[in-house]
Amino acid sequence: MANLSNVALFSLTANPKLAGEVANELSLPLSRSEVTHFADGEVLARPLDNVRGKTVYVIQSTSTPVAERLMELLIFIDGLRNAKAREINLVIPYYGFSRQDRVARSGEPITAKLVANLLETVGISRVVTMDLHTPQIQGFFSCPVDDLSPTSLFGEYYRKLLKEKGIKSEDCCVVSPDHGSTHRARDLASEIPNSNMAIIDKRRPAPNVAEVVNVVGNVQGRHCIIVDDIIDTAGTTIASVEALYRHGAKTVFVGGTHGVFSNDALTQLLHDKVGDLVVTNSIERDVAPYASVISIAPMIAGIIRANEEGLPVPDSWMAFY
C-alpha cells in the first residue's frame, strides 16, 4: 500500500463528484479549497488547508466555461506554490483547448501549447490527463505527462452491452468517425473479440461542421460502435450515424470519452437513432436519461497510488498511438 500521509487532494469547481470518488478510492479526505469571485468577475482560488512540504494533486477539467476554469486552476496552483507545497500534480481529465493543437490556417495560434506553457509557468510537477485529442500535446509539456486511455473501460462496457442485447461480437464493427480517431477504434476493436473495423472519411469545411465523404469498410448488416474522444456539438457523430445507416448498418452505438454536449447535442443524438450513448465522467454534467456514464475515478486513484509508490502504470491504462 502506498503511503499517502503526505498527500493532499484538492478539487476546484469542475469535478467535485469525481474528486470525491477518487478520495474514497484512496481512503483520503479531500482537502479544503475556496473559489470565489469579486464583483467585477475576478477569481480568487486558494487552499484552506496547510500544504507546506506536501505532495499535492489538484483535480480540475478545463471544461465549460473553459477560460474561467483555466484561470481558477492557474490562480490556485500559484497559491499552492506560495504556500510552499513540495510538489504540485495536476489531474486534468478533460484538457480544454486541445483541438487547437496546430496551425491549420495562417495566423492561427497553437492554444493547446499556450495552455501547457501557462501551467508549467505557475509550477506544476506532473500532469495526469485522459485521452488527449492528439498525441503531440504531450510534447508541449516539459514535465512528465500520463495520458490515460479509457479503452479498457469502454471494452468492458461494450462486452456487457452486446451480451445483454444478444449480439455476437463477430457481428460488431467498431467505427472511427474520422482518420484522427483510427487508433481509438483499433484499440477498442481489440477489446471486442472477432469484431471488425471501419473508418468514416470526412471533411471539415468549417469548425464544428462535418461532411461525410465515404465509409471505408463493410458495415452492411452489422451493429456499429462509433468511438471518439470529444462529443461537442455532435455534428461529426450525427453525420457518421446517418452515413452508417445509409450503408446498411443494423444499429449504431456511440461512445465518447469527453461529453462536452454543447447546445442541443444530446437531444440531436437521440433523434438520430443512436441505440446507446456512453461517456466518461471527465466532464461533470447531468446526462441522464440520455447517456450512460463510466467513472474514471478508479483509474485516477490507481495512477496516484502508482506515482506515490514509484511503480509503472499498467500498459492497458496508457494511450498508445
Secondary structure in CASP SS format (residue, H / E / C, confidence):
PFRMAT SS
TARGET T0000
AUTHOR 0000-0000-0000
METHOD secondary structure of the structure
MODEL  1
M C 1.00
A C 1.00
N C 1.00
L C 1.00
S C 1.00
N C 1.00
V E 1.00
A E 1.00
L E 1.00
F E 1.00
S E 1.00
L C 1.00
T C 1.00
A C 1.00
N C 1.00
P H 1.00
K H 1.00
L H 1.00
A H 1.00
G H 1.00
E H 1.00
V H 1.00
A H 1.00
N H 1.00
E H 1.00
L H 1.00
S C 1.00
L C 1.00
P C 1.00
L E 1.00
S C 1.00
R C 1.00
S E 1.00
E E 1.00
V E 1.00
T E 1.00
H E 1.00
F C 1.00
A C 1.00
D C 1.00
G C 1.00
E C 1.00
V E 1.00
L E 1.00
A E 1.00
R E 1.00
P E 1.00
L C 1.00
D C 1.00
N C 1.00
V C 1.00
R E 1.00
G C 1.00
K C 1.00
T E 1.00
V E 1.00
Y E 1.00
V E 1.00
I E 1.00
Q C 1.00
S C 1.00
T C 1.00
S C 1.00
T C 1.00
P C 1.00
V H 1.00
A H 1.00
E H 1.00
R H 1.00
L H 1.00
M H 1.00
E H 1.00
L H 1.00
L H 1.00
I H 1.00
F H 1.00
I H 1.00
D H 1.00
G H 1.00
L H 1.00
R H 1.00
N H 1.00
A C 1.00
K C 1.00
A E 1.00
R C 1.00
E E 1.00
I E 1.00
N E 1.00
L E 1.00
V E 1.00
I E 1.00
P C 1.00
Y C 1.00
Y C 1.00
G C 1.00
F C 1.00
S C 1.00
R C 1.00
Q C 1.00
D C 1.00
R C 1.00
V C 1.00
A C 1.00
R C 1.00
S C 1.00
G C 1.00
E C 1.00
P C 1.00
I C 1.00
T H 1.00
A H 1.00
K H 1.00
L H 1.00
V H 1.00
A H 1.00
N H 1.00
L H 1.00
L H 1.00
E H 1.00
T H 1.00
V H 1.00
G C 1.00
I C 1.00
S C 1.00
R E 1.00
V E 1.00
V E 1.00
T E 1.00
M E 1.00
D C 1.00
L C 1.00
H C 1.00
T C 1.00
P H 1.00
Q H 1.00
I H 1.00
Q H 1.00
G H 1.00
F H 1.00
F C 1.00
S C 1.00
C C 1.00
P C 1.00
V E 1.00
D E 1.00
D E 1.00
L E 1.00
S C 1.00
P C 1.00
T H 1.00
S H 1.00
L H 1.00
F H 1.00
G H 1.00
E H 1.00
Y H 1.00
Y H 1.00
R H 1.00
K H 1.00
L H 1.00
L H 1.00
K H 1.00
E H 1.00
K C 1.00
G C 1.00
I C 1.00
K C 1.00
S H 1.00
E H 1.00
D H 1.00
C E 1.00
C E 1.00
V E 1.00
V E 1.00
S E 1.00
P C 1.00
D C 1.00
H H 1.00
G H 1.00
S H 1.00
T H 1.00
H H 1.00
R H 1.00
A H 1.00
R H 1.00
D H 1.00
L H 1.00
A H 1.00
S H 1.00
E H 1.00
I C 1.00
P C 1.00
N C 1.00
S C 1.00
N E 1.00
M E 1.00
A E 1.00
I E 1.00
I E 1.00
D E 1.00
K E 1.00
R E 1.00
R E 1.00
P E 1.00
A E 1.00
P C 1.00
N C 1.00
V E 1.00
A E 1.00
E E 1.00
V E 1.00
V E 1.00
N E 1.00
V E 1.00
V E 1.00
G C 1.00
N C 1.00
V C 1.00
Q C 1.00
G C 1.00
R C 1.00
H E 1.00
C E 1.00
I E 1.00
I E 1.00
V E 1.00
D E 1.00
D E 1.00
I E 1.00
I E 1.00
D C 1.00
T C 1.00
A C 1.00
G H 1.00
T H 1.00
T H 1.00
I H 1.00
A H 1.00
S H 1.00
V H 1.00
E H 1.00
A H 1.00
L H 1.00
Y H 1.00
R H 1.00
H C 1.00
G C 1.00
A C 1.00
K C 1.00
T E 1.00
V E 1.00
F E 1.00
V E 1.00
G E 1.00
G E 1.00
T E 1.00
H E 1.00
G E 1.00
V C 1.00
F C 1.00
S C 1.00
N C 1.00
D C 1.00
A H 1.00
L H 1.00
T H 1.00
Q H 1.00
L H 1.00
L H 1.00
H H 1.00
D C 1.00
K C 1.00
V E 1.00
G E 1.00
D E 1.00
L E 1.00
V E 1.00
V E 1.00
T E 1.00
N C 1.00
S C 1.00
I C 1.00
E C 1.00
R C 1.00
D C 1.00
V C 1.00
A C 1.00
P C 1.00
Y C 1.00
A C 1.00
S E 1.00
V E 1.00
I E 1.00
S C 1.00
I C 1.00
A H 1.00
P H 1.00
M H 1.00
I H 1.00
A H 1.00
G H 1.00
I H 1.00
I H 1.00
R H 1.00
A H 1.00
N H 1.00
E H 1.00
E H 1.00
G C 1.00
L C 1.00
P C 1.00
V C 1.00
P C 1.00
D H 1.00
S H 1.00
W H 1.00
M E 1.00
A C 1.00
F C 1.00
Y C 1.00
END
